[in-house]
Amino acid sequence: MEVIWDLGPATVAQVHDHLDKNTGLAYTTIMTIMGRLAKKGLLDRTSSGRAYVYSAKVSRDEFNKSVMNTLVDGVIGSFAGPALSYFVEKLSEEDASVLDELERVIQEKKAASEKK
């Protein structure tokens, strides 16, 4: 996905050329991965002669948001208390102003749910 976001629409060969400098991945491995990403709806695939041209169907931001939503939903669903405690602890170590913002959001949510 990173390569497609960086290059724009590209063939498997173009992605392979780009990745080969750093990874040494086989052409067929890249072809398989790109085919799977297309089946999952992350890449669009159009025919261009004897090759397919792949393009991103989702932006980086959309993809990152989706991954974060899935991750947070799973963590909260299984480990809400410990996850939130750890999160708050890490925030307090990094930047106290973020805790102020978190507290503001919590107060807004409480006020909104009390109105219901």
C-alpha positions, 0 to 999 in steps of 0.5 A: 500500500505504501508503494502505491500511495507513493508511486500512484497507479502502478503495475506489479513490475513497477512495484517490484522494481521499487521494492527490490532495492530494499527487500529482495521480494520475489515478483510472484510474492508481490503479485500475490499480495497485490491480488489479495489487496485488490480482493479485499477492496484496498486496491483497484485493478484495471487491465492495461495490455498484458498487465494490470495497473493497481491503484489505491481505493483508500487514502493513507488516512482512511486506511490508518483510521480503519486499522486504528478503529479495528485495533481499538475496538478489539482492545476495548472489547477485551481489555477496557480497564487495563487498556484505558489505564495504560493509555492514560499513564502513557499520556501523562508521561508524554504530555499533560496537555493531552490529558486536559484534552482527554478530560474535556472530551470525557466531560462532553460525552458525559454531558451529552449522555445526561441530556438523553 
